[in-house]
Amino acid sequence: MKSYLLIFIAIMLSLNSYSQQFQRVDSITYNYPKNIHNFQHLVNRINTDFSTDKSKVRAIYNWMCLNITYDIKEKGKFDFHYRSTEEFKSKQSRRYQRLVNHIMNANIAVCEGYAVLFKQLCNELHIKCDIVTGASKTVTHDIGKRFIIDHAWNIVYLNKKPYLIDVTWGDTNVGSAINYDYFLSDPDFFIQTHYPDHFENSLLKNIIYKEQFAKLPLIYSQNSYKLISKQTGILNKIKTPKINFEFSTNKKIHQIVYMLNKKSFIVNDIIYNGKTVKFTVDLNKNKYCKEAILYFDSEPVIGFKVMNH
């Protein structure tokens, strides 16, 4: 599952995505030929170029983001029927192999295909990797919806420690822009938009229930801001038309803008208090708004569903 806004964010983030740790990996994989269609050829190339598991995982992430395109028409590819657990396991194994071959040749997939190919590449490089399924939130309309398994991602193990990865969301489908927010992600950030069907796969110690997840605001990226006021992801315009927000931040914010549907409004009164910032959003400025999105210095930070009854 993807959203237009996520693609926009990824373009912004990719401009300064290089970290010192991965500069060499990124520079090499960005220059891999575009016509690698053989699974084993890709595995051998990565194995030759990189020595550590973390570098190999980064190389897989980069190659897939640069060479696989999300295509909703691929949903349900090679689905099958089964009557027993044994039959399911046998058919699923064969399906995964067909899916991998198809993705390598066609360079298109949906989230399940991304997760399957990522797992198969890791496993072939002797890196433990699991597929995780669960619910996702990509737009403000998703806030408050009932729990539906609609997405797939991965857990990869490096030095026996599990890490969260979502290659689908790392892939922006826009040139060479890659979103690294979903590479070895912080579980506290990841749970804002990804809820696994088995909670232990969240990698969190403290339980967040499905009902809590459903009501969380939509967080657009890992950034320097954290909501500390007590808003859920659903704002009631009738009960509270003016919302007082407070965020913690470790950097100066020069401008705050909020979008009510497609109309934008500048916050004129911003109160700084040490490492926190306070301001008010007036939902009445757009009579029929159904969503509110906050932008700090042109960067989309957080989104809410707005109820008008």
C-alpha positions in Angstrom: 0.0 0.0 0.0 1.4 3.4 -1.0 0.3 7.0 -1.1 1.1 10.0 -3.3 2.2 11.9 -0.2 4.7 9.2 0.8 6.3 9.5 -2.7 6.6 13.3 -2.2 8.2 12.8 1.2 10.7 10.3 -0.1 11.9 12.6 -2.8 12.6 15.2 -0.1 14.3 12.8 2.1 16.5 11.2 -0.5 18.4 14.4 -1.1 20.2 13.9 2.2 19.7 10.2 2.7 23.4 9.2 2.5 24.8 8.2 5.9 28.5 7.8 6.4 28.0 4.1 7.2 26.5 3.3 3.9 28.1 5.7 1.4 30.2 3.0 -0.3 27.3 0.5 -0.5 25.0 3.2 -1.9 27.5 4.5 -4.5 28.1 1.0 -5.8 24.5 -0.2 -6.0 23.3 3.0 -7.5 25.5 2.2 -10.5 24.5 -1.5 -10.9 23.3 -2.2 -14.4 19.5 -1.9 -14.9 19.2 -5.2 -16.8 19.9 -7.7 -14.1 17.1 -10.2 -14.5 18.8 -13.3 -13.2 18.3 -14.0 -9.5 21.6 -15.8 -9.0 23.5 -13.2 -10.9 22.3 -10.5 -8.5 23.1 -12.7 -5.5 26.6 -13.3 -6.7 27.1 -9.6 -7.5 26.1 -8.5 -4.0 28.1 -11.3 -2.4 31.2 -10.3 -4.3 30.9 -6.5 -3.7 30.1 -6.6 0.0 31.4 -8.5 3.0 29.1 -7.7 5.9 25.5 -8.8 6.3 24.4 -5.2 6.9 26.0 -4.0 3.7 24.4 -6.8 1.8 20.9 -6.0 3.2 21.5 -2.4 2.3 22.5 -3.4 -1.3 19.3 -5.5 -1.7 17.2 -2.7 -0.4 18.8 -0.2 -2.8 18.6 -2.5 -5.8 14.9 -3.3 -5.3 14.0 0.3 -4.7 15.7 1.3 -7.9 14.6 -1.5 -10.1 11.2 -2.8 -9.0 8.0 -0.8 -9.7 4.9 -1.0 -7.6 1.9 -2.2 -9.8 -1.4 -2.9 -8.2 -2.4 -5.1 -11.1 0.1 -7.7 -9.7 -2.0 -8.3 -6.6 -3.0 -12.0 -6.3 -0.4 -13.2 -8.8 -0.1 -17.0 -8.7 -2.7 -17.4 -6.0 -3.8 -20.9 -5.3 -6.4 -23.0 -3.5 -5.4 -25.6 -0.8 -7.1 -28.2 1.4 -4.5 -28.9 4.1 -1.5 -27.4 5.8 0.9 -29.7 3.9 -0.7 -28.7 0.6 -0.4 -25.0 1.5 3.3 -25.3 2.4 4.1 -27.1 -0.8 2.2 -24.8 -3.1 3.4 -21.7 -1.3 7.0 -22.7 -1.8 6.5 -23.2 -5.5 4.5 -20.0 -5.7 7.3 -18.0 -4.1 9.7 -19.3 -6.6 7.4 -18.4 -9.5 6.8 -15.0 -8.0 10.6 -14.3 -7.6 11.2 -15.3 -11.2 8.4 -13.2 -12.5 9.5 -10.1 -10.5 13.1 -10.4 -11.7 11.9 -10.5 -15.3 9.1 -8.0 -15.2 10.4 -5.7 -12.5 6.9 -5.1 -11.1 5.3 -6.2 -7.8 2.9 -5.3 -5.0 3.9 -5.4 -1.4 3.8 -9.2 -1.0 6.2 -9.5 -4.0 8.6 -7.0 -2.6 8.6 -8.9 0.7 9.0 -12.3 -0.9 11.9 -11.2 -3.2 13.7 -9.4 -0.3 13.4 -12.6 1.9 14.6 -14.9 -0.9 17.6 -12.7 -1.7 18.5 -12.5 2.0 18.1 -16.2 2.5 20.3 -16.9 -0.5 23.0 -14.7 1.1 22.6 -16.7 4.3 20.9 -13.9 6.1 17.8 -14.8 8.2 14.7 -12.9 7.1 11.0 -13.3 7.7 7.9 -12.0 5.9 5.4 -10.1 8.1 1.8 -9.3 7.2 -0.4 -6.8 8.9 -2.4 -3.6 8.6 -1.0 -0.3 7.3 -2.0 3.3 7.2 -1.0 5.5 4.2 -3.7 8.2 4.2 -5.7 10.0 6.8 -8.8 8.2 5.7 -7.2 5.0 7.1 -7.3 6.4 10.6 -10.0 4.6 12.6 -10.6 1.9 10.1 -11.1 -1.7 11.2 -8.1 -4.0 11.3 -7.5 -5.5 7.8 -4.4 -7.4 6.7 -3.5 -5.4 3.6 0.3 -5.1 3.6 3.5 -7.1 3.9 7.0 -6.3 5.0 10.1 -8.0 6.5 12.1 -8.6 9.6 15.8 -9.2 8.9 18.3 -10.5 11.5 21.8 -8.9 11.8 24.1 -10.4 14.4 21.0 -12.2 15.7 19.1 -8.9 16.3 15.8 -8.3 14.4 15.2 -5.2 12.4 12.2 -3.9 10.5 12.3 -3.2 6.8 9.6 -2.2 4.3 11.1 -2.1 0.8 7.7 -1.3 -0.7 7.6 2.0 1.1 11.3 2.6 0.5 10.6 2.5 -3.2 9.3 5.8 -4.4 8.9 4.9 -8.0 10.4 8.3 -8.8 13.9 8.2 -10.4 16.7 7.3 -8.1 14.9 8.6 -4.9 14.9 6.1 -2.1 13.1 6.5 1.3 15.4 5.2 4.0 12.9 5.7 6.8 11.8 2.1 6.3 15.3 0.6 6.3 16.2 -0.9 9.7 13.4 1.3 11.1 12.9 2.3 14.7 10.0 0.2 16.0 8.4 3.2 17.8 8.2 4.9 14.4 7.2 1.9 12.4 4.2 1.0 14.6 2.6 4.4 13.7 1.8 3.0 10.2 2.4 -0.8 10.4 0.6 -3.2 12.7 1.6 -6.8 12.4 -0.9 -9.7 12.6 1.3 -11.1 15.5 2.3 -8.3 17.8 5.7 -9.7 18.7 6.7 -8.8 15.1 6.4 -5.2 16.0 9.6 -5.6 18.0 8.1 -3.5 20.8 8.2 -4.4 24.5 5.0 -2.5 25.5 1.8 -3.7 23.8 -0.1 -1.3 21.6 -3.5 -2.8 20.9 -5.2 -2.8 17.5 -7.8 -0.3 18.7 -5.0 2.1 19.8 -3.2 1.7 16.5 -6.3 2.5 14.5 -6.7 5.9 16.3 -3.0 6.9 16.0 -2.3 10.0 13.8 -0.6 9.4 10.5 3.2 10.1 10.9 4.8 10.8 7.5 8.5 10.4 8.3 11.1 10.0 11.0 11.9 13.6 11.9 12.9 15.8 14.8 9.3 16.4 16.0 7.2 14.4 18.4 3.6 15.1 19.4 3.3 15.4 23.1 -0.2 16.9 23.4 -2.9 14.3 23.8 -4.6 14.3 20.4 -5.7 11.0 18.8 -5.7 10.7 15.0 -9.4 11.7 14.9 -10.3 15.4 15.5 -13.9 16.3 16.2 -14.6 19.7 14.6 -17.9 20.2 16.3 -16.7 19.5 19.9 -13.3 21.1 19.6 -13.0 23.4 16.5 -9.7 25.0 17.8 -7.0 22.4 18.6 -4.0 23.3 20.8 -0.9 21.3 19.7 2.4 20.8 21.5 5.4 19.2 20.0 8.9 18.5 21.3 11.6 19.5 18.9 15.4 19.8 18.8 15.5 22.4 16.1 14.0 25.8 15.3 10.8 25.8 13.2 10.5 28.8 11.0 7.1 28.3 9.6 4.1 26.1 10.5 1.3 25.5 7.9 -1.7 23.3 8.2 -3.8 22.0 5.3 -7.5 21.5 5.7 -8.2 19.3 2.7 -6.5 21.3 0.0 -6.6 24.7 1.6 -3.5 25.9 3.5 -3.3 28.2 6.4 -0.2 29.7 8.1 0.1 29.6 11.9 0.8 33.1 13.1 1.4 32.6 16.8 4.1 30.0 17.6 5.1 29.7 21.2 8.6 28.2 22.0 9.4 26.9 25.5 12.8 25.3 25.6 12.6 22.3 23.4 8.8 22.4 22.9 6.6 24.4 20.5 2.9 25.2 21.0 0.4 26.6 18.5 -3.3 26.4 17.6 -5.1 25.1 14.6 -8.6 26.4 13.7 -10.6 23.7 11.9 -13.4 26.2 11.2 -11.3 27.9 8.5 -12.5 25.2 6.1 -16.2 24.4 6.7 -16.1 20.9 5.1 -12.6 19.7 5.9 -12.2 15.9 6.4 -8.4 15.9 7.1 -5.8 18.2 8.7 -2.1 17.8 7.8 0.6 19.8 9.6 3.7 21.0 7.8 6.8 22.3 9.5 9.1 24.3 7.2 7.4 22.7 4.2 7.9 19.2 5.5 4.7 17.1 6.1 4.9 15.9 9.7 1.5 14.5 10.9 -2.0 14.0 9.6 -5.4 13.7 11.2 -8.9 12.6 10.2 -11.5 15.4 10.9 -15.0 14.5 11.9 -17.8 17.0 11.3 -20.5 15.4 13.5 
